[in-house]
Amino acid sequence: MKIVSRLATLGLLSVVAAGVMGAMSIDRWSASTEREFLLGSFDGTAIDREGRIGLAPRLTHLWGPEEGIVWDLAAGQKGAVFVALSGPGQIVSIDADGSATVWYHADGESLVTALAADGKGGVYAGLSPEGRVLHIQGPGEVTTLAETGATFVWALATGGRGELWIGTGVPGRIQRFREEDGLETVYETGDDPVRSLVVSRRYGVIAGTGGRGRVIRVSGDDSPFVLFDADEAEIVALAQHDDGTVWALAAAGGKQPSGRPDAAARGAATYVRVTAEPLPPTKDSKNGDAAKPDEKERPVPAFRAKGGGTLYRIDADGIDAVWTTEKGIPFDLTMTSDGSVLVATGDEGQVWRIDADGGASRMIPIASNQASAIMRNKEGQVFIAGTSDARVERLEAEPRSNGDYLSLAVEADVQARWGRVVWDAELPVGTSIDVAVRVGNTTEPDETWSEWITLSADGQIDQKRLPASRLLQIKLSLSGTGAAGPRISALRLSYEPRNRAPEIGALTVEPPGVVIVPGPTPSTAKLGPLVADDPVTRDATNRVVRGRARTPIRRGWEAGARAFSWTASDPDNDRLTYRVDIRSEGDLYWYPLAAGLTDPYYNWDARATPDGRYRVRLTASDETDNARAETLTRTETSELFVIDNSRPTLTDWSVERRGGTRHLAFTAIDPGGSVAAVEVAMDAGSWQPLLPEDGVADSEVERYRLTLPPDGEEKLPTSVRVRITDAAGNLGGEMKRVDAP
């Protein structure tokens, strides 16, 4: 056997730009376990117990699709199989060559719900809701064997001494029919329907119930014993190995409380609607508005409440849950000659193989949505029945000669450059694997996707044949010869998502004099000025102190400084660098302030900049992690802000005397800016705020009037200090002496 690892290159990922290579972000997808492979789809392929993809066993189509529901299968002679069909209620005999003959056609709305071969070429059948058991020995050769007194006949099994075991529902009973004794009720299960039976090689019979999901053994002396009380609501199928091991297949659902055997006789039953004929799809059927034939309410025990189930092994060492499905409903099981168990499920018609040690593999799906029954005859042939469209397939021992596996659609979130596909395979002589890819931009592949492109012998394809896309799917085509076939144990794909531009969340122009302080600052550190105490400085300092605990970036104060801060991110997690440019209002050109910044802020000494109105432009770039040709940028422009480096002035001084009162008047001017505050201090007093005549200091020119205190007896002059602060934090001032009158 040859073991190979094949590489399929979907394009060269190397990009060289001016001799500089960026650090590219390569993503990888892989599948190497059963769970990962099961995310794809299988057509003639299956997963073996070691989790490898290989060719599935061959299926031979025998019969169907037909109308109706297949409830059960039983073995006939010479490779024939009996089918229990409902809607219409029939028993169909299908020969080994696929020819079908109707042996029995039920009257009215009867359902054929159970079968058991009689060992002589005939078949026993259970009818519901009549609760009748028939013996059919040929087309039209029908004999009523027993009237069970129950509503449903769910299970039949023949014993080694010619007896027929019967499992019923409403009420639940285990019954035995013998020619010499007639019909006997061996055990009553009350509300719990008897859903499955297997004749024990060491005891009488083993039964599985619904409602409370129990496995009950009835010994040769007809004494019952509960072997297992499952968490699930229903034991849908049973099988027993030659060594006495019992396999119990349980379907999930809400368990019912314990009931009494006489509850059914009092009418304790749940009700569902049972339609005798399957409805053909109509335009409105998906909305539940399709016309329905006459229906009749019939009591039936509640089971199959939801999907999922478990296969249990019951032996002398205890009880083990060896296999679990969460998705589909398990319907039936059978045993193979090597002791493995085959399980038929409602998971898209899947059949699973579970080895004696618990190793599971998904063997094959049938064309129906549900594999509703499975049976193995004495010759070792396995038959599978499908429901949704009634059909029967025969599972052959040898594998198919070819089959395909489709991976899930690998999603790169954005358009990507697809790197290479790698597959690890075992290739026996005469077998092969072909690999193809297709791409698209819809989550589910559809007709809008590209055509399949088969990879050439050297593993490379023309990248130009692949349109821009964010999803890629891989197809493996396996070919075998005889019993030999290839096996794939791993599948890998590398790709590079196309680069996406950075994103800028906000660009903030800090107030004049506020600067960004990098790194943590001790709580005792003073971030404001040590001496300056004008109103603008005090206000800025208060805001710095109040906000410094909220962010790792702290703020401080420095006269004449301007600072800009921002938030930015990159959807590809690339590292970002920043550039800051400035432009005055009315100018056509941007002038660089700084480049290559890595922190989300920039402090700028604006004292040498002419007064005026300006904007800054921030450019974020992902050039650090991308080749030059792949680098993307994003820009953001700030709101207008004022640079004011000129000192405000005081002018137009005048003194007016009215009686014994003096009034000092003056004008505050800040060209190109605005007056923020004026303060006065008389003689040795402290600074006191002074409001302008219009009440608000917010203009280039503001007029002020100060009333001096009354003169004392000494008639001394008054010294006045005036301090003016503009909105940019610039200070001006004068001192005046006002003589006494």
C-alpha positions, 0 to 999 in steps of 0.5 A: 500500500502506498501512503502519500501526502499530496499538495495542491497549490491554488496560487503563489502566495508570495508577494514582493514589493520593492524588496520589502515583504510584509508579514502576511496573515495566513489562516488554515482550515483542516478536517481530520476527525470523524466529527469534522468530516461529518460536516461535509456531504457523502455520495458513495463514500463513508467514514470508517471506524478509524475516522477515514473517508473511503468508498461506501458499501455498494447498494443494490436498489430492489424496490421503490420509490412508492407511496406509503410508509415502511414500518417493518421488514422480514426475511423471505426465502431465496433472498426475498424480503417482506415489506410492511407498508402503510398508506396503503396498508399492504404486505409486499414480497420483493424477490432478489431480482427486485420483482414485487408481489402484493401478498396482502392488501388491508381494508380501509385505514388499517396499518401494517405495523409489524412483521415476522417470518414464519420460517416456511416462506410465509410471514406473520403481520400485525394490524393496527388499530385492529390489534389483529395478527395475521398469517400470510402464506402466499398472495391472498392466502390470509388467516387471522391468527389472533385478536390481541384485544389491544389497539396496536401491534407494534412488534412480532418475533418467532421463537425456537419452539414455534411460538409467536411473541406479540408486543402491543400498545393500548394496552401494553402487553407481552403476549404469546401465541402457540397452536396448542394453547392459543393466545396468552398474555404473559405480562402487562405493561400498562401505559407503556407500549411494547415497541420491540421484541427479541427472542432470547437464547437463554430465556423466553423473550426480551421486550423494549417499551415506550413511555418509560424506555425499559428493557424487560426480560420474561423468563421461561417461567413467564416471570418478568425482570427489568434489565434496564430503565433508560433515560430515553422514552422508548426502546425502538429495537433489540438484538442479542448476540450469541454470547448473550449480549443484548443491544438496545436502541433507545430513542429520546423523548419525554419519559412518562411516569410509572403507570399501573397495568390497569390504566390502559383498560380505563382509557388512559392514552394520549391521542394523535392523528394518524393519516392512512394515506400519505399526502402528495406535496402541494403548493400550500403544503409547507404552510400546513394548508393542504387538503387532507383526507378523512382522518380518525383520532386514535389512541397511541402511546406518546413516543418519538417526541424528539430527535436523538438516541442511544445504543446500549450494550447490556451484558454480564459486566453491566450496561454501557452507552456505546453510541449516541446520536443527537440529530436523527431519530434511531429507528431500527438495528440489526447485527452482522456476522462479525458482531457489529451492529447496524443502526438505521436512522432518520438523519437523512437516511443514514446507516451507522455501523457500531463495532462490538467495542463501541467504534462507530462509523457512518456507512452510507445514506439511502435516498430516503430522508429516513432509514426506517427499518433494517434487517439481516437474513440467514444468508447474511444479506442486509436490507434497508427500508426507506421512508418519505418515499418507500423503498428497499435497498440491499447492502452488499459486502463489497464497496462501490467502485467510485464515490465523492466527498464534498467538504463544507464550504470553507469561509474566509469571512472576506474575499481571500487568496486561496493557498493550497489544499493538502490531503493525506491518503492511502492509495492501494495499487489501482486506486486513485483520488482526484481533487477539485475546487470551486468558489463562491460568495453564498453560504450554501453552494448554489448555481452562482458558484464557479465551475469545478476546477480539477487540480492538475498532476503537479497540483497547481492551477491557474489562479485567474480561473478562480473569481474573487470569493470568500468561500471555497469547497473541496471535492474528493473523487475516489476510485477503487478496484475490487475490494480495494479503495483509497482512504483519506485521513486528513484534509487541510487548506491554507488561505490569505484573507484579502486585506481590509482597511483600518477603521477610525472611530473618533478623532478628538482635538484636546482643549488648548494646553491639555497634553497626553501623558503616556504610561501610568502616573502615580496618584500623587503626581500633579498633572496641572501647573505648579504656579499658574492659577488663571481660570482657563488653567484651573478649568483644564486642570480640573477636567484632567484630574477628574478623568485621569482614572478612567483611562490608561492614557492620562492628561496633563497641562502645558501652556502653548501645547495642543494634543490630538487623540483618537480611537482606531482598529483593524478588522484583520488585527493588523498593527497600525501606524499613524500620520498627522497633517495640518491645514489652515482654513482656506489653504489647499495643502496639508502640511505634515506634523508627524508620521510613524506614530504607534500611540493613539495620540500626538502632542504638539508644541503650537507656540510657533504656529501663526494664529488662525483656524485649522484642521488636522487630518489623521491617516491610519495605515496597516503597512507594518503587517502587509506588503507595500502593494497590499497596504491600506489606509483610512483617513479622518479630518477633525473639526475646526479649531483655533490656534491663538498664541497672541497675548490679549490686551487691555486698553481704553482706560478711563476713570469716572467719579460720581460723588465719592465713588470712582468707576474704572472702565477699560476694554479687553481685546483678543484679536482672532480669539476670544476673551475668556476671563478678566480678574482684578485685585485691589491693593493687597487683595486676592484675584476676583472675577469681573464680568463684562458689561454684556454679562458673558466673556466670549468675544474678541472685544469685551467692555468692563467697568469696575467700581472702586471701594469708597475713599477713607478718611486718609484719601489714599490712592487705590492700586488696581491689578487687572489680569486677562485670559483668552480662550487659548490660555494666553495671559495679559494684564496691567496695573493702574493707580487711581488717585483719591478725589 
